[in-house]
Structure formats: C-alpha cells, structure tokens
Amino acid sequence: MHENSVRWLGHSTFEIITGGGTKILIDPWITGNPRCPVEAEDVADVDIVLITHDHHDHMGDDLALLTGDGKTDILVQPEVAAKLADMGVDGATGMNIGGTVEISGIGITMVQAFHSASAGFPCGFIVTTEDGKRIYHAGDTGIFSTMETLGDIYDLDVALLPIGSHFVMDPEQAAHAVRLLKPDFVVPMHFGTFPVLVETPDAFLERVAQLAPDAEVRVLEPGDAMKF
Ligand SMILES: [Zn+2]
C-alpha cells in the first residue's frame, strides 16, 4: 500500500490517488478551467468521478471523454444522473446526502452543502481510503454548524475548502470551518480563478493560525500534490 495523494488541478478540481491505486476525480472542470495545468486526456484513466453540483465550473465539458470507456463509476445525486444521461453521459449512480457507497474498498459518503444548483441539491463528499484516511471535499458552500458533527464523526485527515467568497465561503468563514471540522491538513480551493474571487490564501492562512492552530494549511499550486 502506497501513500494517498491529493493533487489540486485548479479551482475545485482534485485528483485523489489512493494507496491502493484507485484514481478519483472530484468536480472535474479541466477544459476551460484557467488554472488547470493538465488536459482531459492526461487524467482520463479515472476509476471514480464525484460531482458536488451541476454548475459548469464543477462538471466541465469532459465527462464523456473521462468516462467514455464505461469502466468509470460516476457518483452524483439522482437528478444530476438524469441530467448527465440527457447530455449523453450514461451510467451514473445516484446517491444522496448521508449515504455511503463502497467501491473497491473505498467509502464515498455524500454530505450536505449550502449553495444552489439547477438539478438536485449541492453536496460535499468524504472519501475514506483503503487505509482509513478521510478526505473531505466541501463542494461550494457557506459555513454550517453541522461541520462540527462531520468532524466528530469522520476524524478528518484532509479538508478541501472553498475560500474565494462571492459564491462560497470567504476566508473568515472558511477559517471558522476549519475550527469546526478539526482536520489535520487543509487545502484551500475555489480562489483566484475569476476576478470576483479572493486572489490569494493570505487572509485564510492568517485566520486559521488564530482560530485553528492545530490544523496545517497546505497551499498547493495547481498541479501539485500532497501525500499522507
Ligand atoms: Zn456552484
């Protein structure tokens, strides 16, 4: 068993490779993502795709290419699965908030998020790797007090949190989210992509140091990975 790897591909797009070698893409916005350093072809041998909601910057235009071999599990809400089928992307598995689906020894838990969508209800995901590590991807959301409960239940190793304001938590809310979630590591996301978003993680770093000093913030450059 190798270490688990979490690679940021810009905005909310992450590639997780578990210790057992399973590759997971979360919110795969690749073509057209101004901060994504790879082409869709480069990450197309994907085992599991998770989509937090149906906004374009979380679904992208590459799903047919990414999942076209028919071997990729796509986990989304049933309404998003129906929307994908209308777009010609078949075979998505519908699940919903509170539920866990196990694939190849990996647990995929869908959790709540507070945002909007045109199909289904926005969500986040907690991925439990083969060796029991837990990675939380918050999707797009404002802060919510149930984050504390998620932290209590799931003993999070890594939290991937939006900090860019305007459409999602701002650095202040996101730092309080770290305080509630109590992860070992935090990776900020959903900033610096568009002009309306917060440009840098500086304010977030400063407030996490004050509010949740036990959490270690890992600021990744697009294309960089952290291993744990
Ligand atoms: Zn959104």
Boltz pocket constraint, residues with backbone or C-beta under 6 A from the ligand:
constraints:
  - pocket:
      binder: B
      contacts: [[A, 53], [A, 55], [A, 58], [A, 115], [A, 116], [A, 140], [A, 167]]
      max_distance: 6.0
